[in-house]
Amino acid sequence: MSVLPKGWERTSLQNLVVVNYGKALPEQARNAEGSIPVFGSSGVVGKHDAAITSGPSVIVGRKGAAGAVHLVDRPCWPIDTAYFIEPPAGLSVRWLHYFLGSQQLVRLDKSTAIPSLSRDDLYNELVPVAPELEQGRVLEKLEELLSDLDAGEAELKAAQKKLTQYRQSLLKAAVEGALTAPWREQQRAQHPPAESGAQLLQRILTERRARWEAKQLAKFEAQGKAPPKDWQKKYPEPVQPDTTDMPALPQGWVWASVAQLGEVTTGFTPSTSDPKNFGGGIPFFKPTDLDAGYEVRSSRESLTEAGASTGRVLPAGSILVTCIGATIGKTGLARVPCATNQQINAVSVDRVNVLPEFLYWMICSGFGQRQIIGNASATTLPILNKSKFEKVALPLPPLSEQREIVSLIEGEVDRLRHLGESLIHASLQSTAQRQNILRAAFSGQLVPQDPNDEPAADLLARIRAERAAQAPVRKPRGRRAQEAA
């Protein structure tokens, strides 16, 4: 604990202020047209026409967003998930707000369920108190410096938002063919593609049917049976895409459904009661494992060969798409053979004809995500089942153009990643600088002291005297009451 300057004092919060409990105010009891803000632990939660504070106050989260600190410059109504503090004369409300906000009060949370903050623990916090006049000088300098930091952080957030927007516009241009338009013109002038997207799709479908027929014939032969009449008619044709209201594609491109482009597999969780299913060398991916996006390689859980036999092993290069819950549409590209749980639909492609990387970016685009989210069941828990996922329409250009699209996207995404890392580093530096400024402010290093200021000890003495005078007089009880009478 740092040594305070001469004239400063350090004391517990309990010696300075009264920490009051907020008062319950159900939403139906509020006046939404009122001008009084209603505060919960996380901030403003509504309006009302009455207040329980008389002026500026500090709100501290008690339940939920425990330890969150808010400054209110006018009367308000803190509800029962929050505490409120109205500092006495001589102790600036802004001083208390900045100090408590710098202390990470969430560290006092001892709950095992809903985060909560004990008033006794809050009372035990030690608060540095500067002379009243110096509080004003410190706050003036502090707010000047923090204002500059706030402006810089706002610029960082704007830059991060622009990176996200640029990434989406990049993928939009890829989906629409604008990204490779110059390349396409150059290719056509030099040597036209040997195969259009439509021809490529037809070849994919023809080769898939041929593989199915060969597999069926092998099965009949293994069973010692002759192929039955019209057995080829049982071939499960992949669903065609619904191109209604789809935008026009560049010449040489074609719309294809996910089912036409690859084999769709819904994940499965083997029995968790059998330890022989888990702990092997096969990654078992869940939606949380897809945070790696383009490079999904490791998982929190793994399967043995026994577990994976029911878990449906997928080849490396499978595109994994979360199709249930709040993270619906979250997508990853598996770089290793793997299995997934039932929350994920995977599409595995023959990379001789379709690049998995290309398909990944098409699904990640706003166009792909809108179809996934828009076609999900409209329930509390959105679900896009396998059949609906198979109908998602995606553009298919010639293979050479797929390669060019992937190359261009990877180059730009890599550049964006480096820019993003620079912004994150700058943001961390700003956070550290904010903490340094606050530390300097409350250790007396931000502005010089004035020896003519009234010492904080005198201020604390007045606060104690005022609190003692305001303390309610307890009425005597029992024998003492009778003796008084």
N, C-alpha and C positions, 0 to 999 in steps of 0.2 A: 504494500500500500504506500503510495507516494506521500512525501512530506508536503503539507500544505503551507502556503505563504503566511507570513505574519498577518494577523487580523482575520484569518479564515478559521472556521471550525468544522469539525466532522461529527455528526450525530445521527442517531437512528431516525428513520422516518417516523416512528411512533412519537418521538419528542417534538416533531415539527407540525404534523397534520393529523387530521382524523380521516381515516379511510372508510368511506361510507359504502354500504351495499346499495346497489340499484334496486328499483322497485318494479315488480312485474307489471307489464302492460300488454295484454294480448292484442293481437292485430285487430280483432273485431271491435276492441274498445278504443282504438285510436281514431283521431280525426285526420284523415289523409289530406284534408285541405288546410290543415293548420300550418303555422310557420315555425313551430318548435321541433328541432330535430330529435329523433328517438335513436339512442345509441345502444348497440349491443357490444359484445366483446370484439367483434371484427370491424366496427365502424357504424355508420348510419344505417339503420334498418327501417326507417319510416319517418312519419311526421305526426305531430299532435298539436293540440291547442293549449296545453298546459306544460309547465316545467317543474322539476323538483330541485334543480340547482338554481342559484340566484344570480350567477354570473359566470365568468370564465372558469373552466375546470379542466382537470386531467382525468381522462377515462382510462381505466386499466382493465384488460380482459380478465375475467374470473373463471369462466367456463368456456370451453370451445377453443377460441383463439386466446388461450391463457397467456398473459404477459404482454399482449399487444397494448401499445400506449397511444392515445389520441389526445390532441389538444382541441378544446372547444372554446371559442372566443365569446360565447353568449349562453344564456340559459338553455338548458336541454333536459331531456328525460332519459337517464341511463336505466336500462332494464336490469333484471336480476341476474343476468349473466356477466355483469360488469360491476366494478367498483368505481366510485368517483371521489375526487379530491378537490376541495376548494381551499387553496393555500391561504394562510393568514397574511395580514399586511406585513410587508417587508420581505416576503419570500415570493419571488416572481413565479407566476404560473408557467411561464415559458421556461424558466430555469429548471423547474421540477420536471416539465415535459421532456426537455432535451436530455436531462440526466437519466431519468427512468428509462427513456427510450434507448439509451446507450448501454443499458445494463443487461440486455438479453434476459429479461425476467422469465422467459419460458424455461430457463434452467432450473427454476424453483418448482416446476411441475413434478409431483410425486405420484400422480394417478397411474392406474393401470388400464383405464378405459378412456373416458372422456378427459382430455387435458384440463387441469384445474390449478388454480393458484390460491394458496392459503393466505388469509389476511395476516396471520401471525408471521408467516415467512416474509410477506411484503413489508410489514412493520419493522422487521429486523434489518432491512437494507440500510447501509450507512450512506448518508448524503453529505457531500461537501457543501458548506454554506459560505458564500463570500459576503462581504459587506454589501448592504443594499445598493449603494451607488455603483459599486464595482460589478454587481450582477448586471446592471444595465449596460455598462461598457463591454463586458464580456459577451452579452447577448447580441449587441450591435455588431461586434466583430465576427462572432460565430455565424450569425445569419448572413452576413456578407459573404463569408467563405462558403457556407453551405449553398447559398444561392448560385454561386459560380459552379459548384459541383453538380447541383441539380440541372443546370443548363447543359453541362457537359454530358450528364447521364441521359438526359432527354435526347440529345443528339445521337448517343450510342444506341438507344432503343429505336430511334427512327432509322438508323443505318441498318440495324438487325432486321427491322420490318421490311426494309427495301430489299435486303438479300433474300428474304423469304418470298417476296413478291416477284423478284427477278427469277428465282428458281422455278416458280410456277409458270411465269411467262415463257421461260425457256422450254419447259415441258409442253406447254400449249403450242408453241411454234413447232416442236417436234411432232406432235400428234397431227397437226394440220398440214405438215409438209413444208412450212415456211422456213424452217431451220436449214433444210438441205436444198432449198430452191436453187441457189446459185450452183451448187454442186451438180444438181440434176441437169441444169442447162449445159454445163460444161461436159458432162458425160454424154449427153445426147449429141453434142457437136462432134465429139471424138469417136465414141463407139457406143451405140444404143445398148441398153441392157438386153441380155439374151433371153431373159424371162421376166414377164410382168408379175405384179402381185397376184393377179387373178390366176395366171398360169402356175405360179408357185403354190397357191392354195389348192388348186386342182391336183397337183402332183402330191401334195401332203395327204390329201384325202384318198387318192388312188393307192399310194403306198401303204396307208394305214389299213385300208380294206384288204389289200393283198396280204399283209401280215396276219390279219384276223382270219382270212380264209386258210392260209397255210397252217395256222395254229389249230383251226377246227379240223382240217384234214388229218393233221398229226394225231389229234385226239381220237378221231374215228379209227385210224389205223391202230393205235395203241389198244383200243377196245375190241379190235377185230371186227369192226362193223363197216358196212358200205355206207357212204354218205347218203342220207335220206333225200327224197325229192324236194327240190326248191330250198335246200338248206341255206343257200346263199342269201335268201330273202330275210333270214333272221339276223342279218348284220345290223347292229345298232347304229344307225346313221347319227352322227353328231348334230345337235340342234344348230339351225342356221341363225344368224344374227338378225335382229329386228332393226332394219335401217330407216324406219320411219323417223322423220325429223332429224336425221343425221346430217351433219354438214358435208359439203362436197369434198371429195378427196382429190389429190393431184393425179394427173394422168399416170397410169401404171400402178396405182394403188388399189386396194380392194378392202371392203369390210369383212371381218371374220369373227366368229364367236370364239370365246375361250375354249369351248368344247372342240371346235374345229382345229384349233392350234395345238392342243396338247391333251393329255389325260388328266382329268381332275380327280383328286383323291381327298376325301374328308378324313381327318385324323381320328385317332381312337386312343383311349387310355386303357392299357391293360390292367388287370386286377391289382390294386394296390395292396391287397392282403397277402399276395404271394411275393415274398422278397426275391424270388428267383427272376422276377421280371425287371428289376431295377438295379442300377449300379454298374452296368456294363459299359461298352465303348461306343454305343450308338447314341448320338445327341437326340434328346427328346425335347423338341421345341414347343414352347407355349407363347402366347402373345407378348409377354414381357421380354422374351428373348429376341424379339424382332426389332428392338431398339437399334441394333447394329445396322439395320437397313440393307445396304448394298453388300455388306460383308458379314452375313450371319454364319458364324462358325462354331461358337460354343454355347452350351446351354447349362442351366442350373441343375437339370436332372438328366439322367441318361438311362437307356434301356439295355438289357442283355439281348442276345440273339433270341432267346425264348420270349422275352417281352415284345421284341420288335416284330416277331412273326405275326402277332395279332395287332401290332401297332402300325403296320403298313409302311415298310421302308421306302423312302423316296430317294431318287438319285440326286447327286450333286447337281446344282443348276435349277432345282425346283423353285418356283416362285410361291411363297407362302403368304396367304392373305387372311387376316382375322375377319371372320364373318359373323361374329356374334358379340354383343355387349357394347360398352362405351367406346372401345377402341376399334370398332368395326372399320375396315378399310386399311388398317395398319399392315404394311407390307414389308417383307424381307426376302432376300435372295440367298438361299442356302448354298453355301460353297462346299458343303460336305454331305455325304449320304446321311440321312436322318429320318426321324419319325416325328409326328406332331400330335398334339391332343385334338379333341373334337371341336375346339373353337376355331380351328384353322382349316381352310380349304387350300389345297396345293395344286398347282398345274405344272406338269412335267412335259417338256417339249423335246422333240428330236432336233438337237442343236445343229444338225446338218442343214436344216431348212429354216429354223426359227431360232434366233439368238435369245437365250434366257434374259440376258441383260437388256435387250430391246423390249421384251415383254414386261420386264420389271418396271421400266420407266413409263411405259404406256399405262400400266395399272396405277402407278404413283401419280400420274398427271391428274389435274382437276377433272378432266373428261372421264377418266377411269373411275376416280373416286366418287364422282356424282352418280354414276350408274350403280356402284356397289351400295352406297348409302341410300340412294333413291329407290332402289328395288327391294330394300330390306323390309321385313314385316313391320308395320307401324304399331308396335307394342312397346311396353315399358322397357323390354329387353330386345332391341332390334336384332333380327336374324336374317341372314342371306343364306338360304339353303343351297345345296349343291346344284340343283336344277336351275335355280335362278342365277347362280354364279356362272354356270356354263353358258348362259345366254348373253353375258356381258359382251358388247361389241367393241372390237379394237381394230385400228387400221393395220393393214399388212402391206408394206412396200417390198420391192425386190430385195433379195438377200444382201446384195452389195450396198444398197441404201440403208438397210438395217445396220450394217457395220459402220457406215459413215455417221449415222445418227448417234449410235452408241459412243463413237469416238468423240464427236463434238460435245455431247452431254457430259461425258466423263471429264473432258478437259475443263469445261466451265464449272462443273460441280466441284472439281478439285480446287479451282481458283476460289470459288465461293467458300469452300471449307477453310482455306487459309485466311481469307478475310474474316470469316466468322470467328476463328480462333483468335485473331488479333483483337476483335471487338470484345470477346470474352475476357481476354487478358486486360484490356483497358478498363473493362467494367470492374474486374477484381481489384485493380489498382485504385479505382475511384472509391470502392468500398473501404479499402484499407486506409485511404487518405481521409475519408469521412471519420473513421474511428480515431485516427491520429488527431484530427482537429478537435473532436469531442473530448478526447483524453487531455489534450492541452488546455481546453476551456475549463475543465473541472479540476485541474491541478494547478491553476493559477499561472499558466505559461502563455496564455493567449494575448493578454494585455498587461501592461505594467501596473503595479499597485500604487495607490495614493495613500501615503501615511496619514492624511487628514481625514480619511473615511472613518466613519463610526465602526468599530470592530464588530465582527459577526457575533461575538460573545454577548454584546449588549442587545443585539437583535434577538438572540435566542432567549435572553432573560425576559424581554418584553413578551415574546411569544408564550413563554411559560406562565407569566403573570396573567396574560389575557385568557389563556386556556383555563387557568385555575379559577378566574373570576366567572367564567362562563359555565363551569362545571355545575351540574344540578346538585342542590342541597338534598341529601338523603333524609327522609323523615324517620324519626326514631320509632322503633317497634317494641312491642312487649312491655317489659317492666320499665325500660327507659322512657317509653311514651307515657306510661302512667305517672312516673316521677315528674316528667315535664309538665304534666297537667296539674 
